[in-house]
């Protein structure tokens, strides 16, 4: 599968995140900053996710995923700790929906890059899902380089 880097305005768009652990927390944190309409579906969530709920930045459905939960979403993130469930969620989406399966990028139609954003520049780094830790290291190295130039 080939991917094309693209910038999308998620402001006001409905994003459904299924899962409430650390990975879901990282993904939600990215989208809260973009002004997205975030729906979180999970019986349990991290403390940070709970803060987003209490601040009114995220709507939480305190339950397990149910077929159709992704139906109205512009973007769906399958972030459970169950690889088969993540794949089922992505397969339940329509071909026109943007989807992300955090446990297996080969069944998703999008990937999230390691992003660095300053007032002057925005950089996204991807290894096409092969080595997310390398992508983060390169992003951090670029950030260090930019900081040293200031």
TIVONU-894834 format. One record per residue: residue number from 1; x, y, z of N, C-alpha, C, O, CB in turn. Coordinates in Angstrom, 3 decimals. Each point is the difference from the previous one (the first is absolute). Glycine has a CB too. Layout:
N
REC   resi        n_x        n_y        n_z       ca_x       ca_y       ca_z        c_x        c_y        c_z        o_x        o_y        o_z       cb_x       cb_y       cb_z
REC    NUM          X          Y          Z          X          Y          Z          X          Y          Z          X          Y          Z          X          Y          Z
...
END
This chain:
150
REC   resi        n_x        n_y        n_z       ca_x       ca_y       ca_z        c_x        c_y        c_z        o_x        o_y        o_z       cb_x       cb_y       cb_z
REC      1      0.846     -1.172      0.000     -0.846      1.172      0.000      0.894      1.238      0.000      0.958      0.076      0.769     -2.816     -1.317      0.452
REC      2      1.550      2.190     -2.066      0.760      1.248     -0.071     -0.802      1.116      0.667     -1.226      0.036     -0.102      2.363     -0.784     -2.043
REC      3     -0.438      1.658      2.829     -0.648      1.105      0.688      0.489      1.312     -0.577      1.125      0.101     -0.488     -1.349     -1.472      2.579
REC      4     -0.644      2.381     -2.029      0.308      1.335     -0.479     -0.101      0.961      1.169     -1.051      0.074      0.638      0.204     -0.614     -2.963
REC      5      1.914      1.286      2.630     -0.099      0.936      1.130     -0.971      1.128     -0.336      0.037      0.568     -1.092      2.330     -1.114      1.787
REC      6     -3.228      0.854      0.255     -1.034      1.005     -0.236     -0.339      0.692      1.330      0.061     -0.629      1.056     -1.001     -0.714     -3.019
REC      7      0.593      2.605      1.915     -0.434      0.744      1.177     -1.512      0.108     -0.075     -0.541      0.396     -1.033      2.731      0.916      1.189
REC      8     -2.874     -1.657      0.914     -1.460      0.007      0.043     -0.455      0.916      1.129      0.554     -0.038      1.099     -0.665     -2.319     -2.036
REC      9     -0.895      3.178      0.664     -0.597      0.844      1.030     -1.040     -0.839      0.742     -1.062     -0.303     -0.544      1.457      2.441     -0.819
REC     10     -0.089     -2.510      2.601     -0.908     -0.817      0.800     -0.907      0.839      0.897     -0.785     -0.561      0.765      2.484     -1.248     -0.818
REC     11     -1.614      3.106     -0.019     -0.811      0.874      0.830     -1.486     -0.301     -0.211     -0.509      0.072     -1.118      2.300      1.707      1.014
REC     12     -2.476     -2.117      1.204     -1.423     -0.287     -0.070     -0.359     -1.361     -0.571     -1.177     -0.358     -0.024      0.882      2.750     -0.203
REC     13      1.254     -3.145     -0.223     -0.272     -1.319     -0.580     -0.150     -1.033      1.119      0.690      0.068      1.018      0.597      0.546     -3.120
REC     14     -2.193     -1.565      1.901     -0.213     -1.041      1.001      1.063     -1.087     -0.137      0.174     -0.603     -1.059     -2.649      1.084      1.059
REC     15      3.175     -0.708      1.101      1.003     -1.044      0.062     -0.431     -0.976      1.084     -0.214      0.392      1.147      2.071      1.168     -1.950
REC     16     -1.980     -2.813      0.445     -0.352     -1.036      0.959      1.252     -0.796      0.322      0.634     -0.574     -0.885     -3.013      0.446      0.015
REC     17      2.723      0.102      2.147      1.159     -0.744      0.480     -0.518     -1.143      0.856     -0.701      0.217      0.989      2.208      1.845     -1.038
REC     18     -1.158     -3.275     -0.337     -0.431     -1.168      0.749      1.207     -0.543      0.747      0.963     -0.473     -0.603     -2.795     -0.067     -1.081
REC     19      1.762      0.615      3.009      1.098     -0.375      0.872      0.258      1.132      0.974     -0.279      1.160     -0.300      1.292     -2.625     -1.485
REC     20     -0.478      1.128      2.957      0.196      1.029      1.019      1.349     -0.044      0.680      0.166      0.554      1.087     -2.566     -0.626     -0.741
REC     21      3.380     -0.586     -0.977      1.331     -0.121      0.589      0.953      1.088     -0.460     -0.410      1.046     -0.503      0.038     -3.475      0.635
REC     22      1.658      2.151      0.054      1.058      0.983     -0.306      0.030      0.378     -1.481      0.200      1.168     -0.333      1.136     -2.101      2.225
REC     23     -1.534     -0.038     -2.781      0.024      0.322     -1.434     -1.179      0.894     -0.355      0.162      0.988     -0.716      0.987     -3.172      0.216
REC     24     -2.328      1.844      0.993     -1.171      0.858     -0.241      0.243      1.393      0.560     -0.388      0.998     -0.607     -1.127     -3.005      0.681
REC     25      2.160      2.071      1.088      0.307      1.291      0.619      0.880      0.858     -0.908     -0.257      1.192     -0.169      0.068     -2.259      2.429
REC     26      1.222      0.467     -2.842      0.876      0.761     -0.909     -0.760      0.493     -1.218      0.178      1.144     -0.421      1.770     -2.497      1.193
REC     27     -2.784      0.511     -1.337     -0.755      0.392     -1.192     -1.005      1.100      0.342     -0.108      0.991     -0.722      0.388     -3.310     -0.228
REC     28     -1.008      2.146      2.040     -0.988      1.005      0.404      0.681      1.336      0.273     -0.513      1.049     -0.391     -0.941     -2.853      1.369
REC     29      2.596      1.773     -0.315      0.728      1.246      0.305      0.305      0.782     -1.268     -0.082      1.228     -0.008      1.086     -2.317      2.025
REC     30     -0.657      0.391     -3.081      0.285      0.661     -1.278     -1.235      0.691     -0.557      0.085      1.119     -0.506      1.678     -2.822      0.048
REC     31     -2.905      1.045      0.550     -1.207      0.531     -0.618     -0.696      1.050      0.858     -0.686      0.866     -0.543      0.428     -3.036     -0.606
REC     32      0.412      2.123      2.456     -0.572      1.046      0.862      0.566      1.346     -0.414     -0.728      0.991     -0.065      0.458     -2.617      1.987
REC     33      1.573      1.665     -2.203      0.660      1.252     -0.397     -0.527      0.530     -1.329      0.156      1.185     -0.296      1.878     -1.923      1.530
REC     34     -2.654     -0.120     -2.036     -0.497      0.398     -1.311     -1.467      0.427      0.017     -0.541      0.393     -1.034      2.190     -1.950      0.047
REC     35     -2.287      1.484      2.131     -1.400      0.408      0.085     -0.965     -1.013     -0.563     -1.096      0.355     -0.435      1.872      1.945      0.295
REC     36     -0.377     -3.569      0.142     -0.867     -1.055     -0.518     -1.106     -0.323      0.997      0.137      0.257      1.197      1.786     -1.196     -2.510
REC     37     -3.007      0.381      0.818     -1.110     -0.485      0.814      0.308     -1.469      0.301     -0.229     -0.865     -0.846     -1.489      2.512     -0.194
REC     38      2.231     -1.930      2.230      0.538     -1.326      0.306     -0.964     -0.804      0.857     -0.463      0.447      1.049      2.771      0.478     -1.199
REC     39     -2.595     -2.134     -0.336     -0.803     -0.968      0.733      0.923     -1.154      0.373      0.661     -0.579     -0.863     -2.824      1.238     -0.356
REC     40      2.205     -0.983      2.484      0.865     -1.052      0.521     -0.883     -1.136      0.492     -0.913      0.213      0.798      2.720      1.457     -0.147
REC     41     -1.530     -2.881     -1.131     -0.789     -1.160      0.405      0.926     -1.006      0.670      0.889     -0.569     -0.634     -2.548      0.933     -1.256
REC     42      1.432     -0.572      3.194      0.810     -0.942      0.763     -0.605     -0.142      1.395     -0.491      0.977      0.567      2.587     -0.366     -1.883
REC     43     -2.062     -1.826      1.871     -0.519     -0.156      1.360      0.885      0.681      1.042     -0.487      0.399      1.058     -0.535     -2.554     -1.766
REC     44      2.313      2.291      0.419      0.943      0.655      0.909      0.859      0.961     -0.806      0.243     -0.216     -1.187     -0.214     -1.790      2.744
REC     45      0.438      3.090     -0.892      0.881      0.951     -0.671      1.102      0.439      0.959     -0.115     -0.156      1.215     -1.786      0.943     -2.687
REC     46      2.969     -0.237      0.902      1.107      0.504      0.811     -0.424      1.277      0.717     -1.024      0.602     -0.324      2.699     -1.621     -1.267
REC     47     -0.877      1.414      2.561     -0.262      1.234      0.725      0.011      1.224     -0.895     -0.823      0.899      0.168      1.818     -1.951      1.818
REC     48     -0.068      1.095     -2.938      0.082      1.147     -0.926     -1.246      0.071     -0.875     -0.529      1.085     -0.239      3.044     -1.256      0.225
REC     49     -2.990     -0.985     -0.467     -1.223     -0.016     -0.802     -1.193      0.466      0.842     -0.882      0.705     -0.490      1.817     -2.589     -0.921
REC     50     -0.948      1.480      2.676     -1.067      0.432      0.889      0.020      1.524      0.170     -1.057      0.622      0.106      1.168     -2.839      1.090
REC     51      1.077      2.818     -1.169      0.101      1.455      0.083     -0.624      0.653     -1.228     -0.708      0.999      0.120      2.800     -1.221      1.252
REC     52     -1.832     -0.340     -2.554     -0.615      0.540     -1.224     -1.521     -0.076      0.090     -0.699      0.920     -0.425      2.719     -1.614     -0.914
REC     53     -2.527     -0.398      1.890     -1.452     -0.161      0.152     -0.538      1.055      0.964     -0.987      0.673     -0.298      1.174     -3.157     -0.157
REC     54      0.458      2.626      1.601     -0.445      0.969      1.006      0.059      1.438     -0.514     -0.809      0.837      0.400      1.598     -2.403      1.369
REC     55      0.170      1.852     -2.656      0.132      1.334     -0.582     -0.954      0.218     -1.177     -0.039      1.085     -0.580      2.426     -1.077      1.304
REC     56     -3.152     -1.039     -1.073     -0.962      0.114     -1.093      0.623     -0.080     -1.383     -0.648      0.351     -0.987     -0.716      1.008      2.493
REC     57      2.608     -1.814     -1.599      0.679     -0.082     -1.295     -0.230     -1.339     -0.698      0.257     -0.137     -1.196      1.461      1.703      2.076
REC     58     -2.201     -2.544     -0.128     -0.233     -1.341     -0.529     -1.308     -0.526      0.582     -0.295      0.196      1.179      2.795     -0.629     -1.425
REC     59     -3.278     -0.240     -0.604     -1.202     -0.693      0.469      0.371     -1.462      0.218      0.578     -0.633     -0.884     -2.144      2.237     -0.359
REC     60      1.238     -2.142      2.415      0.372     -1.373      0.327     -1.235     -0.883      0.107     -0.932      0.288      0.751      2.964      0.552      0.449
REC     61     -2.013     -1.909     -1.959     -1.019     -1.045      0.124      0.663     -1.136      0.785      0.830     -0.740     -0.528     -2.034      1.382     -1.690
REC     62      0.826     -0.757      3.461      0.643     -0.934      0.925     -0.549     -1.409     -0.214     -0.824     -0.492      0.770      1.158      2.348      0.911
REC     63      0.148     -2.487     -2.749     -0.466     -1.343     -0.345      0.917     -0.618     -1.050      0.911      0.652     -0.510     -3.287      0.007      1.047
REC     64      2.121     -1.918     -0.848      0.730     -0.698     -1.060     -0.469      0.517     -1.370     -1.082      0.574     -0.124      1.343     -2.639      1.603
REC     65      0.566      1.852     -2.486     -0.348      0.326     -1.383     -1.198     -0.831     -0.437     -0.117     -1.174      0.350      2.518      1.762     -0.858
REC     66     -3.287      0.034     -0.259     -1.141     -0.682     -0.602      0.015      0.270     -1.494      0.364      1.094     -0.429     -1.723     -0.899      2.561
REC     67      0.966     -1.185     -2.932     -0.081      0.202     -1.456     -0.800      1.260     -0.290     -1.067      0.213      0.576      1.219     -2.705     -0.991
REC     68      0.358      3.316     -0.469     -0.679      1.229     -0.385      0.490      1.236      0.735     -0.355      1.118     -0.374     -1.589     -2.505     -0.137
REC     69      2.756      1.207      1.555      0.515      1.158      0.741      0.778      0.951     -0.902      0.058      1.202      0.261      0.055     -2.616      1.790
REC     70      0.479      0.882     -3.099      0.837      0.799     -0.896     -0.796      0.646     -1.133      0.557      0.765     -0.788      1.336     -2.275      1.340
REC     71     -3.158      1.217     -0.637     -0.820      0.357     -1.155      0.030      1.480     -0.384      0.121      0.322     -1.182     -1.550     -2.196      1.831
REC     72      1.322      2.769      0.314     -0.095      1.438     -0.275      1.345      0.722      0.023      0.051      1.211     -0.215     -2.311     -1.292      1.191
REC     73      3.336     -0.636     -0.722      1.302      0.646      0.176      0.662      0.341     -1.334     -0.113     -0.737     -0.979      0.369     -0.502      3.126
REC     74      0.430      2.363     -2.156      0.841      0.388     -1.120      1.298     -0.804      0.032      0.522     -0.414     -1.035     -1.527      2.738      1.036
REC     75      1.513     -2.535      1.223      1.261     -0.718      0.197     -0.180     -0.951      1.168     -0.532      0.385      1.041      1.904      1.552     -1.955
REC     76     -0.933     -3.173      0.750     -0.144     -1.032      1.019      1.379     -0.500      0.399      0.824     -0.331     -0.852     -3.089     -0.337     -0.054
REC     77      2.506      0.616      2.214      1.265     -0.516      0.512     -0.296     -1.219      0.857     -0.655      0.099      1.037      1.723      2.207     -1.080
REC     78     -0.574     -3.459     -0.404     -0.138     -1.243      0.754      1.235     -0.126      0.877      1.085     -0.313     -0.490     -2.486     -0.812     -1.337
REC     79      1.241      1.368      3.117      1.136      0.027      0.922     -0.250     -0.885      1.217      0.353      0.365      1.121      0.183      1.954     -1.891
REC     80     -1.136     -3.467      0.550     -0.203     -0.935      1.101      1.258     -0.851      0.141      0.895      0.075     -0.842     -3.418     -0.119      0.465
REC     81      2.596     -0.746      1.411      1.142     -0.905      0.141     -0.314     -1.381     -0.576      0.665     -0.986      0.319      0.049      2.241      1.733
REC     82     -1.730     -1.307     -2.900     -0.436     -1.248     -0.637      0.168      0.143     -1.513     -0.799      0.665     -0.660     -0.862     -1.146      2.544
REC     83      2.686     -0.137     -2.419      0.326      0.119     -1.425     -1.162     -0.407     -0.906     -0.258      0.663     -1.005      2.636     -1.105      1.589
REC     84     -3.073     -0.628     -0.247     -1.125     -0.461     -0.828     -1.160      0.990      0.043     -0.652      0.240     -1.016      1.334     -2.616      1.440
REC     85     -0.937      2.944      0.741     -1.059      1.007      0.102      0.369      1.243     -0.800     -0.847      0.561     -0.695      0.220     -1.433      2.970
REC     86      1.871      1.305     -2.186      0.435      1.158     -0.787     -0.249     -0.244     -1.482     -0.504      0.879     -0.699      2.245     -0.336      2.429
REC     87     -1.394     -1.720     -2.206     -0.198     -0.317     -1.420     -1.488     -0.021     -0.339     -0.400      0.491     -1.055      2.535     -1.831      1.043
REC     88     -2.953      0.780      0.891     -1.451     -0.026     -0.218     -0.558      1.415     -0.104     -0.837      0.281     -0.857      0.691     -2.459      2.097
REC     89      0.610      3.065     -0.368     -0.474      1.390     -0.011      0.318      0.648     -1.336     -0.867      0.623     -0.612      1.187     -0.461      3.100
REC     90      0.918     -0.304     -2.943      0.398      0.607     -1.275     -0.810     -0.600     -1.150     -0.429      0.730     -0.893      2.757     -0.328      1.793
REC     91     -2.540     -1.702     -0.893     -0.769     -0.646     -1.070     -1.461      0.422      0.014     -0.673     -0.071     -1.028      2.230     -1.863      1.137
REC     92     -2.057      2.372      1.046     -1.389      0.451      0.106     -0.213      1.387     -0.604     -1.135      0.397     -0.262      0.919     -1.776      2.318
REC     93      1.288      2.105     -2.272     -0.100      1.350     -0.559     -0.290     -0.053     -1.486      0.322     -0.976     -0.678      1.255      1.818      2.419
REC     94     -2.190      0.222     -2.237     -0.258      0.070     -1.437      1.304      0.332     -0.717      0.907      0.566      0.611     -3.311      0.161     -0.219
REC     95      2.516     -1.064     -1.671      1.230      0.314     -0.741      0.317      1.491     -0.067      1.144      0.377     -0.254     -1.567     -2.407     -1.074
REC     96     -0.571      2.876      1.553      0.211      1.451     -0.065      0.428      0.603      1.328      0.364      1.175      0.047     -2.048     -1.101     -1.842
REC     97      1.649     -0.841      2.865      0.416      0.523      1.306      1.503     -0.148      0.161      0.604     -0.957     -0.483     -2.845      0.377      1.470
REC     98      2.832      1.549     -0.296      1.408     -0.106      0.364      0.084     -0.895      1.225     -0.762      0.172      0.952      1.318      2.135     -1.902
REC     99      0.370     -3.266      0.931      0.140     -0.920      1.120      1.458     -0.162      0.389      0.903      0.174     -0.819     -2.967     -1.367      0.087
REC    100      2.276      0.858      1.993      1.335     -0.276      0.500     -0.087     -1.179      0.948     -0.737      0.039      0.985      1.438      2.383     -1.230
REC    101      0.051     -3.470     -0.051      0.097     -1.155      0.884      1.385      0.060      0.608      0.992     -0.244     -0.688     -2.630     -1.182     -0.683
REC    102      1.719      1.748      2.654      1.307      0.219      0.612      0.819     -1.267      0.153      1.214      0.074      0.189     -2.205      1.827      0.993
REC    103      0.350     -3.074     -1.260      0.764     -1.228      0.180      0.473     -0.602     -1.320      0.858     -0.883     -0.001     -2.161      0.476      2.066
REC    104      0.753      0.874     -3.192      0.407     -0.566     -1.288     -0.281      1.006     -1.107     -1.128      0.111     -0.481      0.672     -2.458      1.308
REC    105      1.491      3.078     -1.223     -0.181      1.045     -1.012     -0.388     -0.564     -1.362     -0.483      0.750     -0.849      2.141      0.627      2.076
REC    106     -1.467     -2.658     -1.462     -0.301     -0.562     -1.321     -1.499     -0.105     -0.260     -0.408     -0.185     -1.146      2.544     -1.080      1.268
REC    107     -2.963      1.377      0.913     -1.444     -0.057     -0.214     -0.663      1.363      0.197     -1.225      0.083      0.082      1.262     -2.464      0.661
REC    108      0.753      3.439     -0.667     -0.516      1.357      0.134      0.133      0.728     -1.326      0.760     -0.420     -0.872     -0.152      0.457      3.315
REC    109     -1.352      1.060     -2.594      0.215      0.819     -1.193      0.689      1.313      0.335      0.126      0.870     -0.863     -2.139     -1.908     -0.166
REC    110      2.462      1.194      2.279      0.794      1.163      0.403      1.071     -0.436      0.993     -0.050     -1.099      0.553     -1.925      2.639     -0.926
REC    111      2.932     -0.662      0.580      1.004     -0.169      1.048      0.219      1.357      0.629     -0.127      1.031     -0.661      1.250     -2.984     -0.528
REC    112     -0.796      1.950      2.454      0.337      1.259      0.660      1.505      0.136      0.031      0.713     -0.930      0.376     -2.811      0.863      1.029
REC    113      2.571      1.221     -1.799      1.434      0.273     -0.003      0.430      0.527      1.364     -0.830      0.397      0.818      0.765      0.086     -3.293
REC    114      1.360     -0.487      2.701      0.574      0.675      1.164      0.094      1.470     -0.398      0.730      0.346     -0.929      0.606     -2.425      1.748
REC    115     -2.061      2.934     -0.131     -0.145      1.396     -0.419      0.729      0.943      0.940     -0.032     -0.152      1.221     -2.170     -0.408     -2.234
REC    116      2.853      1.529      0.411      0.640      1.099      0.724     -0.608      1.281     -0.545      0.008      0.229     -1.209      2.182     -1.524      1.593
REC    117     -2.718      2.130      0.503     -0.628      1.239     -0.443      0.531      1.152      0.830     -0.077     -0.014      1.228     -1.993     -1.224     -1.952
REC    118      2.607      2.230      0.043      0.422      1.237      0.642     -0.813      1.125     -0.641     -0.864     -0.255     -0.839      3.239     -0.628      1.330
REC    119     -2.102      2.108     -0.101     -0.725      1.127     -0.613      0.340      0.150     -1.474     -0.825      0.476     -0.780      0.803      0.676      2.990
REC    120      1.231     -1.552     -2.602      0.458      0.229     -1.367     -0.056     -1.223     -0.906     -0.078      0.137     -1.221      1.520      1.590      2.159
REC    121     -1.403     -2.911     -0.357      0.139     -1.191     -0.839     -0.768     -1.171      0.590     -0.157     -0.113      1.216      2.400      0.914     -1.973
REC    122     -2.710     -1.654     -0.113     -0.643     -1.243      0.408      0.635     -1.126     -0.801      0.060      0.050     -1.228     -2.250      1.127      1.812
REC    123      2.666     -2.198      0.131      0.699     -1.115     -0.621     -0.679     -1.290      0.413     -0.329     -0.180      1.172      2.508      1.458     -1.194
REC    124     -2.391     -2.175     -0.922     -0.547     -1.327      0.294      0.994     -1.040     -0.498      0.513      0.090     -1.116     -2.918      0.747      0.952
REC    125      2.664     -1.820      1.010      0.956     -1.053     -0.326     -0.718     -1.339      0.081     -0.723     -0.269      0.959      2.676      1.643     -0.082
REC    126     -1.750     -2.210     -1.884     -0.615     -1.324     -0.004      0.988     -1.035     -0.506      0.828      0.278     -0.868     -3.088      0.749      0.511
REC    127      2.161     -2.211      0.909      0.767     -1.140     -0.500     -0.950     -1.001     -0.653      0.318     -1.183     -0.125      1.440      1.509      1.926
REC    128     -2.919      0.158     -2.212     -1.042     -0.846     -0.583     -0.391     -1.139      0.932     -0.273     -1.115     -0.444      1.131      1.691     -1.821
REC    129     -0.883     -0.284      3.554     -0.438     -0.963      0.989      1.032     -1.026      0.414     -0.271     -0.835      0.863     -1.926      1.169     -1.781
REC    130      3.371     -0.288      0.322      1.006     -1.024      0.284      0.744      0.238      1.304      0.377     -0.961      0.671     -0.133      0.654     -3.103
REC    131     -0.022      1.567      2.811      0.782      0.279      1.208     -0.420      1.338      0.606      0.683      1.006     -0.187      1.251     -2.338     -0.739
REC    132     -3.064      1.347      1.658     -0.485      1.253      0.590      1.011      0.648      0.941      0.037      1.226      0.112     -2.333     -2.126     -0.305
REC    133      3.114      0.099      0.868      0.992      0.566      0.920      1.068      0.772     -0.762      0.470      1.034      0.473     -0.887     -2.915      1.130
REC    134      0.804      1.392     -2.776      0.950      0.723     -0.843     -0.607      1.314     -0.469      0.677      1.029     -0.004      0.350     -3.201     -0.734
REC    135     -2.296      2.150      0.342     -0.671      1.225     -0.434      0.009      1.040      1.118      0.247      1.180     -0.251     -1.703     -2.521     -1.305
REC    136      1.187      0.908      2.790      0.010      0.933      1.134      1.402      0.536      0.248      0.165      1.176      0.324     -2.099     -2.398      0.698
REC    137      2.941      0.374     -1.170      1.378      0.445      0.202      0.375      1.047     -1.044      0.593      1.026      0.335      0.007     -3.268      0.644
REC    138     -0.937      1.993     -2.224      0.307      0.964     -1.060     -0.739      1.308      0.257      0.574      1.077     -0.159     -0.213     -2.954     -1.488
REC    139     -1.631      1.792      2.045     -0.769      1.209      0.334      0.692      0.773      1.114      0.143      1.220     -0.086     -2.279     -2.358     -0.608
REC    140      2.561      0.440      1.733      0.664      0.659      1.124      1.338      0.602     -0.418      0.362      1.084      0.460     -1.492     -2.676      1.103
REC    141      1.869      0.896     -2.434      1.264      0.530     -0.499     -0.226      1.278     -0.805      0.779      0.948      0.107      0.163     -3.275     -0.162
REC    142     -1.993      2.354     -0.742     -0.333      1.206     -0.768     -0.352      1.140      0.967      0.400      1.145     -0.210     -1.237     -2.562     -1.742
REC    143      0.091      1.092      3.005     -0.349      1.007      1.002      1.226      0.577      0.670      0.080      1.207      0.226     -2.225     -2.375      0.148
REC    144      3.110      0.307     -0.053      1.255      0.460      0.595      0.744      0.905     -0.972      0.518      1.045      0.395     -0.378     -3.146      0.978
REC    145     -0.084      1.711     -2.631      0.657      0.798     -1.029     -0.647      1.377     -0.108      0.704      1.008     -0.049     -0.108     -3.105     -1.197
REC    146     -1.911      2.154      1.208     -0.706      1.275     -0.119      0.195      0.871      1.232      0.142      1.217     -0.118     -1.820     -2.329     -1.345
REC    147      1.687      0.504      2.636      0.234      0.746      1.242      1.392      0.613      0.018      0.177      1.136      0.441     -1.753     -2.662      0.757
REC    148      2.562      0.779     -1.676      1.375      0.508     -0.026      0.164      1.161     -0.970      0.906      0.816      0.167     -0.108     -3.090      0.430
REC    149     -1.647      2.362     -1.592      0.085      1.075     -1.006     -0.607      1.291      0.504      0.317      1.071     -0.517     -0.407     -2.782     -1.276
REC    150     -0.773      1.635      2.787     -0.708      1.207      0.483      0.910      0.930      0.738     -0.439      1.052      0.466     -1.621     -2.361     -0.305
END
